[in-house]
């Protein structure tokens, strides 16, 4: 079985990040509604194809997270090649989202627990056979009145750890994603406090479940002001506080950290990543991106169901900008 450490390293090597193309069918349908394109099996296949087959994407992208449907789809031009095989031939690691979504946490109004552990071992074996070499599971932590509760932290940390252990048993690198949402009006200081607790609890559970730190990738939120906060932290503040939180709470053995964009604009997500890498070039882990909308939005708006070439160019421009940001070398005029 392939070495998990090698896979995790390849996914997050300096200069490369992870494309999150794992939108569920309902989410993808909402994105397509925004550009007046009907969401069908064929249109979703065509859209994912333009991203995955963009020439040279492998210079900036080390891994692609797919949805179950996408993992089973093929390239649309020339010889029909299954996406996992196409990516592997380009040196890009194919991945799969395996959770079944965030559901209401019983007894705790407004909080969520991510489900999908039932039957996961069997699904992971199938995904491995289909070519996936890493998986993703997203936990959702909401900040609000009397939230998050200890129960929410604990339940999600435990589920993340059980998922991660099952992944490693199956030969898949787990992306562990404890996301503290940007929704609300809380300060950056509150975000730091909640993110720190979420990371502490998550890594405590990962250690309890004998999860190898070297064989996993962390996908955290940045420490950032809420979307409706009156006091919006500067790029430098976000970079400083996020680095402090990671240094204090993430084991050095973790192979890579790939941030989610979480509601930030494409430009801001890139600027924050760049500031962190420019601020400290001697971190124990590679600090990179695992963006969905922040990589895809420009391409989606241009594509509109037909303009494939221009959409690919827009996607590659975003990917290149974030690649430079992983080295602290991004300049705004590139976009």
Secondary structure, 3 states (H helix, E strand, C coil): CCCHHHHHHHHCCCCCEEEEECCCHHHHHHHHHCCCCCCCHHHHHHHHHHHHCCCCHHHCEEEEEECHHHHCCECCCCCCCEHHHHHHHCCCEEEEECCCCEEECCCCCCCEEECCCCCHHHHHHHHHHCCCCEEEEEEEECCECCECCHHHHHHHHHHHHHHHHHHHHCCCEEEEEEEECCCCCCCHHHHHHHHHHHHHHHHHHHHHCCCCHHHEEECCCCCCCCCCCCCCCCHHHHHHHHHHHHHHHCCCCCCEEEECCCCCCHHHHHHHHHHHHHHCCCCCCEEEEEECHHHHHHHHHHHCCCCHHHHHHHHHHHHHHHHHHCCCCCCHHHC
